[in-house]
Each structure stands twice: as structure tokens, then as C-alpha cells.
Amino acid sequence: MSISDRVIAIIAEQAVLEPSDVTPESTLEELGIDSLGLVESIFAIEEEFDISIPFNANEPSASDFDISNVAAIITGIQKLVSEKV
């Protein structure tokens, strides 16, 4: 399973949706994921990939990690995974 598929599966689980309902263009807001769901998604993704996401839940806009849509999240995670050695 690709990084993209794994991230979509985690986000879909948080949104209580089927992975097929989650598109790269989907925003977390469109998927019904609130700030608590976002934090839970971040934790699940960190655990899945054994990475640390530079995300400040108190100030999402001040973060270097782009959470504007699913594609941006996947891109950020792919970068973190590729940097991890």
C-alpha cells in the first residue's frame, strides 16, 4: 500500500467515510474532520509512518506543515518519510 493510500485510509477512518470518498482535493473541513479529528489523524499518521509531524495544534496556520487539503498532507508526509533514515 502506497503512502498516499495509507494516509487516505487514516483520514477516511477519522471522518467515518470510505477511502473512496476521500479525494486529494478534499479539505479536512469538507470531510467533516474538526480540530480534534485533525489531531487524532496527525497522531495516527505519525504512528503509522514512525515520523514526527511539525504541527502545532494550537496554531495550525503557524505550522510549516500544509494541511490545506489531502494532497498537501500526503506531499508533506512523503517528504518527511523520505527524509527519515
Buried (B, 14 or more C-beta within 10 A) or exposed (E): EEBBEBBBBBBBBBBEBEBEEBEBEBEBEEBEBEEEBBBBBBEBBBEBBEBEBEBEEEEBEEBEBEBEBBBBBBBBBBEBEEEEE
